[in-house]
Amino acid sequence: EEEEEEDASVEDVEEEEEDAAPKTKKVKRIVNDWELVNDAKALWTRTPTDISEEEYQAFYKTLSKDHNGALTYTHFNAEGEVEFKSILFIPGEAPHDLYQDYYKKIKNIKLYVRRVMITDEFDELLPRYLSFIRGVVDSDSLPLNVSREMLQQNKVLKVIGKKMTRKVLAMIKSLADAEKRVGDTDEDEAAKETEEGDAPASKEDALKYAQFWKSFGKYIKMGLMEDSSNRTRLAKLLRYATSKSESEISLEDYVSGMKEDQKNIYYISGESRESLLKSPAVEKLLLKEIEVIFMTDPLDEYTVQHLTEFEGKRLINAAREGLKLDEQPSEKRLHDMYKEKFAPLTSFIKQALGGKVDKVTVSKHLVKSPVVVTTADYGWTAQMEKVMKAQAFADNSRHEFMKAKRNFEFNPRHPLIVELNKKVQAEPEDKGAADMLTSLYMASVLQAGYQLTPEEVSDFAERVTAVVTSGLGLDADAELLPELEVPEAEAAEDDEEEEIEEVPMDESTPAEEASESETAAVEMPEDEPAAEPAQKDEV
């Protein structure tokens, strides 16, 4: 009985549990089984030694949307107080609109924080003159939970930008000098960088840098003016043609090839190397076999204003007055003797040219040419004056005070100058000598690269015409010859041809009327049969 009671109680409990269980129904549900497709790590987080050249180039093309490959690249990690990883590229070719607007914002650098894209509109990462650089920067030292405006004022970002600038300049220097790697050390920052990510140096680096200079050389010159902290580094990247080298060389190569007694770096600015080689201002330097740098870019006029010396050597413009060369005591005494001998001609030239020149002296520049016009120590050079006049919004009234005063120098050994000196001594008021000197002055002004005023241009044209007229043995006031007379017979033939050509197009000519009548006469009557065609054998 007890067992039966226990079985009954168990059954009651099970029934109660079944009644307490909730009622359910079947529901269809879609479950997605995700598969990781992109399992590759970000390229800048990988070790540079594990990345191939093809992977770097493919990443650059994806990043920049440029079908051309990168000229070179650098991949580095910065550790210490500020930690970040970066890959920076130099494009193989300059974009077509690179120089159209230097101050526009270019989105070439992408900023990541812990591999999360933040923005590509920062101006603080790289200076404006390096805006052609493309790449990515990923830092773990920047906060994620702030706005972009607050992030722009972050001090960490400025440190990153400073380090990136130094690294880019080192990368460019590695192109310029393949045998010598320029280390990127900073005494103010305790950061260590690996040199493993730099592109391997090869024999093609010299050609690569020539291509880089052709594409981005103007930006380096702009950096020389804007970035005073890196001016020394940028000066080593400059390239110029010289009197001894048609190919462009660096200032370091120029200094290494200087003569032992040479203390300064000499340069001259102008349109082209060929025209500067013929300039009278460099005759003395070329005679002494002193190398002269030729600056043919208008931007060089601004560059030399900020680059006054290089490695302790001053930059001297050969076209300015007072060319300073190492002279022997005998040369100084000889120069004083020439001054004394040509004192009458000197005073005569001052009186003849008036306010057109500031000084008239015996030249230290000339060897073969009779005269030369040089620029004063202060003020614009001839090339700079052209650049300023070519500005779209140039104000000529404001430019007057910046125009350099011109100096007139003559060669005391030239026969032309010697004869003029004799003529002036014999007749101090000779108008012919004054005209000759004025013509020489205008010719030397043009040769120096200056521009004549409209009044001087017309005067110079008249003088040239007078010289040609005198050379042909003609009088200056010779009258014009009478016009040629056309013969009467030829004139009558010309009139008849004009009358024939003036027949209207809608009127038929007599020849046409005759052909129409002949055609009507040949027409056969309708009742006569037409003649059958002849057989081939009868032909």
Solvent accessible surface area in square Angstrom, and as a share of the most:
residue,aa,sasa,rsa
1,E,168,0.75
2,E,135,0.61
3,E,133,0.60
4,E,127,0.57
5,E,120,0.54
6,E,110,0.50
7,D,88,0.45
8,A,51,0.40
9,S,58,0.37
10,V,82,0.47
11,E,103,0.46
12,D,78,0.40
13,V,77,0.44
14,E,92,0.41
15,E,104,0.47
16,E,114,0.51
17,E,111,0.50
18,E,129,0.58
19,D,124,0.64
20,A,86,0.66
21,A,60,0.46
22,P,117,0.74
23,K,203,0.86
24,T,127,0.74
25,K,172,0.73
26,K,205,0.87
27,V,116,0.67
28,K,203,0.86
29,R,205,0.75
30,I,160,0.81
31,V,119,0.68
32,N,101,0.52
33,D,141,0.73
34,W,216,0.76
35,E,147,0.66
36,L,140,0.69
37,V,133,0.77
38,N,119,0.61
39,D,111,0.58
40,A,76,0.59
41,K,138,0.59
42,A,30,0.23
43,L,19,0.10
44,W,19,0.07
45,T,30,0.17
46,R,70,0.26
47,T,67,0.39
48,P,10,0.07
49,T,96,0.56
50,D,98,0.51
51,I,14,0.07
52,S,49,0.32
53,E,76,0.34
54,E,126,0.56
55,E,64,0.29
56,Y,6,0.02
57,Q,39,0.17
58,A,58,0.45
59,F,43,0.18
60,Y,0,0.00
61,K,86,0.37
62,T,96,0.56
63,L,27,0.14
64,S,22,0.14
65,K,171,0.72
66,D,25,0.13
67,H,155,0.69
68,N,45,0.23
69,G,29,0.28
70,A,11,0.08
71,L,16,0.08
72,T,10,0.06
73,Y,13,0.05
74,T,0,0.00
75,H,0,0.00
76,F,0,0.00
77,N,34,0.17
78,A,2,0.02
79,E,101,0.45
80,G,42,0.40
81,E,163,0.73
82,V,16,0.09
83,E,82,0.37
84,F,8,0.03
85,K,64,0.27
86,S,0,0.00
87,I,0,0.00
88,L,0,0.00
89,F,0,0.00
90,I,0,0.00
91,P,2,0.01
92,G,8,0.08
93,E,100,0.45
94,A,31,0.24
95,P,46,0.29
96,H,172,0.77
97,D,43,0.22
98,L,5,0.03
99,Y,96,0.37
100,Q,140,0.62
101,D,69,0.36
102,Y,34,0.13
103,Y,144,0.55
104,K,75,0.32
105,K,148,0.63
106,I,59,0.30
107,K,119,0.50
108,N,24,0.13
109,I,17,0.09
110,K,51,0.22
111,L,1,0.00
112,Y,37,0.14
113,V,0,0.00
114,R,104,0.38
115,R,136,0.50
116,V,74,0.42
117,M,84,0.37
118,I,26,0.13
119,T,6,0.03
120,D,31,0.16
121,E,84,0.38
122,F,22,0.09
123,D,84,0.44
124,E,69,0.31
125,L,3,0.01
126,L,17,0.09
127,P,41,0.26
128,R,107,0.39
129,Y,1,0.00
130,L,0,0.00
131,S,25,0.16
132,F,3,0.01
133,I,0,0.00
134,R,36,0.13
135,G,0,0.00
136,V,1,0.01
137,V,0,0.00
138,D,7,0.04
139,S,0,0.00
140,D,66,0.34
141,S,43,0.28
142,L,1,0.01
143,P,45,0.28
144,L,81,0.40
145,N,138,0.71
146,V,53,0.31
147,S,54,0.35
148,R,130,0.48
149,E,120,0.54
150,M,126,0.56
151,L,3,0.02
152,Q,57,0.25
153,Q,132,0.59
154,N,35,0.18
155,K,165,0.70
156,V,37,0.21
157,L,0,0.00
158,K,112,0.47
159,V,50,0.29
160,I,0,0.00
161,G,4,0.04
162,K,84,0.35
163,K,6,0.03
164,M,0,0.00
165,T,9,0.05
166,R,31,0.11
167,K,4,0.01
168,V,0,0.00
169,L,4,0.02
170,A,15,0.11
171,M,8,0.03
172,I,0,0.00
173,K,20,0.08
174,S,10,0.07
175,L,5,0.03
176,A,25,0.19
177,D,45,0.23
178,A,36,0.28
179,E,172,0.77
180,K,132,0.56
181,R,105,0.38
182,V,51,0.29
183,G,52,0.50
184,D,18,0.09
185,T,111,0.64
186,D,21,0.11
187,E,177,0.79
188,D,121,0.63
189,E,38,0.17
190,A,94,0.73
191,A,32,0.25
192,K,161,0.68
193,E,34,0.15
194,T,56,0.33
195,E,96,0.43
196,E,101,0.46
197,G,2,0.02
198,D,27,0.14
199,A,17,0.14
200,P,102,0.64
201,A,52,0.40
202,S,53,0.34
203,K,198,0.84
204,E,105,0.47
205,D,8,0.04
206,A,71,0.55
207,L,134,0.67
208,K,59,0.25
209,Y,9,0.03
210,A,62,0.48
211,Q,75,0.33
212,F,1,0.00
213,W,26,0.09
214,K,181,0.77
215,S,20,0.13
216,F,1,0.00
217,G,4,0.04
218,K,86,0.36
219,Y,2,0.01
220,I,0,0.00
221,K,11,0.05
222,M,36,0.16
223,G,0,0.00
224,L,0,0.00
225,M,33,0.15
226,E,75,0.34
227,D,21,0.11
228,S,79,0.51
229,S,82,0.53
230,N,7,0.04
231,R,59,0.21
232,T,95,0.55
233,R,80,0.29
234,L,0,0.00
235,A,1,0.01
236,K,63,0.27
237,L,2,0.01
238,L,0,0.00
239,R,32,0.12
240,Y,9,0.03
241,A,18,0.14
242,T,1,0.00
243,S,19,0.12
244,K,121,0.51
245,S,23,0.15
246,E,139,0.62
247,S,78,0.51
248,E,92,0.41
249,I,35,0.18
250,S,7,0.04
251,L,2,0.01
252,E,57,0.25
253,D,79,0.41
254,Y,1,0.00
255,V,30,0.17
256,S,93,0.60
257,G,51,0.49
258,M,31,0.14
259,K,86,0.36
260,E,187,0.84
261,D,89,0.46
262,Q,14,0.06
263,K,139,0.59
264,N,27,0.14
265,I,0,0.00
266,Y,7,0.03
267,Y,21,0.08
268,I,6,0.03
269,S,19,0.12
270,G,10,0.09
271,E,110,0.49
272,S,42,0.27
273,R,42,0.15
274,E,112,0.50
275,S,56,0.36
276,L,11,0.06
277,L,62,0.31
278,K,161,0.68
279,S,13,0.09
280,P,3,0.02
281,A,5,0.04
282,V,0,0.00
283,E,32,0.14
284,K,57,0.24
285,L,0,0.00
286,L,61,0.30
287,L,111,0.55
288,K,62,0.26
289,E,117,0.52
290,I,15,0.08
291,E,21,0.09
292,V,0,0.00
293,I,2,0.01
294,F,3,0.01
295,M,2,0.01
296,T,56,0.33
297,D,25,0.13
298,P,64,0.40
299,L,33,0.17
300,D,2,0.01
301,E,11,0.05
302,Y,64,0.24
303,T,1,0.00
304,V,21,0.12
305,Q,102,0.45
306,H,73,0.32
307,L,12,0.06
308,T,89,0.52
309,E,95,0.43
310,F,9,0.04
311,E,102,0.46
312,G,64,0.62
313,K,56,0.24
314,R,135,0.49
315,L,19,0.10
316,I,27,0.14
317,N,13,0.07
318,A,0,0.00
319,A,25,0.19
320,R,51,0.19
321,E,35,0.15
322,G,47,0.45
323,L,4,0.02
324,K,138,0.59
325,L,26,0.13
326,D,81,0.42
327,E,51,0.23
328,Q,114,0.51
329,P,86,0.54
330,S,62,0.40
331,E,71,0.32
332,K,113,0.48
333,R,149,0.54
334,L,88,0.44
335,H,31,0.14
336,D,84,0.43
337,M,125,0.56
338,Y,50,0.19
339,K,99,0.42
340,E,141,0.63
341,K,116,0.49
342,F,1,0.00
343,A,51,0.40
344,P,50,0.31
345,L,0,0.00
346,T,25,0.15
347,S,67,0.43
348,F,18,0.07
349,I,0,0.00
350,K,106,0.45
351,Q,133,0.59
352,A,37,0.29
353,L,7,0.04
354,G,41,0.39
355,G,86,0.82
356,K,81,0.34
357,V,15,0.09
358,D,71,0.37
359,K,92,0.39
360,V,6,0.03
361,T,53,0.31
362,V,8,0.05
363,S,12,0.08
364,K,69,0.29
365,H,1,0.00
366,L,14,0.07
367,V,47,0.27
368,K,160,0.68
369,S,20,0.13
370,P,32,0.20
371,V,8,0.04
372,V,6,0.03
373,V,5,0.03
374,T,2,0.01
375,T,3,0.02
376,A,14,0.11
377,D,77,0.40
378,Y,193,0.73
379,G,27,0.26
380,W,21,0.07
381,T,10,0.06
382,A,11,0.09
383,Q,14,0.06
384,M,9,0.04
385,E,9,0.04
386,K,54,0.23
387,V,20,0.12
388,M,37,0.16
389,K,76,0.32
390,A,85,0.66
391,Q,83,0.37
392,A,97,0.75
393,F,198,0.83
394,A,37,0.28
395,D,61,0.32
396,N,100,0.51
397,S,86,0.55
398,R,167,0.61
399,H,22,0.10
400,E,101,0.45
401,F,158,0.66
402,M,70,0.31
403,K,70,0.30
404,A,9,0.07
405,K,130,0.55
406,R,39,0.14
407,N,4,0.02
408,F,1,0.00
409,E,8,0.04
410,F,0,0.00
411,N,7,0.04
412,P,12,0.08
413,R,183,0.67
414,H,45,0.20
415,P,95,0.60
416,L,69,0.35
417,I,0,0.00
418,V,41,0.23
419,E,104,0.47
420,L,8,0.04
421,N,7,0.04
422,K,117,0.50
423,K,79,0.33
424,V,6,0.04
425,Q,99,0.44
426,A,89,0.69
427,E,96,0.43
428,P,84,0.53
429,E,130,0.58
430,D,18,0.09
431,K,166,0.70
432,G,30,0.29
433,A,0,0.00
434,A,26,0.20
435,D,73,0.38
436,M,99,0.44
437,L,0,0.00
438,T,15,0.09
439,S,31,0.20
440,L,33,0.17
441,Y,1,0.00
442,M,2,0.01
443,A,46,0.35
444,S,5,0.03
445,V,0,0.00
446,L,82,0.41
447,Q,102,0.46
448,A,35,0.27
449,G,21,0.20
450,Y,8,0.03
451,Q,85,0.38
452,L,22,0.11
453,T,65,0.38
454,P,108,0.68
455,E,125,0.56
456,E,24,0.11
457,V,78,0.45
458,S,61,0.39
459,D,45,0.23
460,F,47,0.20
461,A,55,0.42
462,E,118,0.53
463,R,48,0.18
464,V,72,0.42
465,T,86,0.50
466,A,53,0.41
467,V,101,0.58
468,V,85,0.49
469,T,29,0.17
470,S,82,0.53
471,G,70,0.67
472,L,127,0.63
473,G,67,0.64
474,L,105,0.52
475,D,99,0.51
476,A,103,0.80
477,D,124,0.64
478,A,65,0.50
479,E,158,0.71
480,L,176,0.87
481,L,161,0.80
482,P,120,0.75
483,E,163,0.73
484,L,174,0.87
485,E,165,0.74
486,V,108,0.62
487,P,74,0.47
488,E,157,0.70
489,A,72,0.56
490,E,94,0.42
491,A,41,0.32
492,A,52,0.41
493,E,103,0.46
494,D,70,0.36
495,D,79,0.41
496,E,105,0.47
497,E,103,0.46
498,E,99,0.44
499,E,119,0.53
500,I,128,0.65
501,E,140,0.63
502,E,130,0.58
503,V,81,0.46
504,P,72,0.45
505,M,190,0.85
506,D,129,0.67
507,E,108,0.48
508,S,61,0.39
509,T,56,0.33
510,P,111,0.70
511,A,77,0.59
512,E,86,0.38
513,E,101,0.45
514,A,52,0.40
515,S,60,0.39
516,E,116,0.52
517,S,68,0.44
518,E,113,0.51
519,T,86,0.50
520,A,63,0.49
521,A,85,0.66
522,V,117,0.67
523,E,127,0.57
524,M,121,0.54
525,P,76,0.48
526,E,181,0.81
527,D,124,0.64
528,E,90,0.40
529,P,120,0.75
530,A,85,0.66
531,A,96,0.75
532,E,155,0.69
533,P,118,0.74
534,A,80,0.62
535,Q,115,0.51
536,K,186,0.79
537,D,125,0.65
538,E,127,0.57
539,V,158,0.91
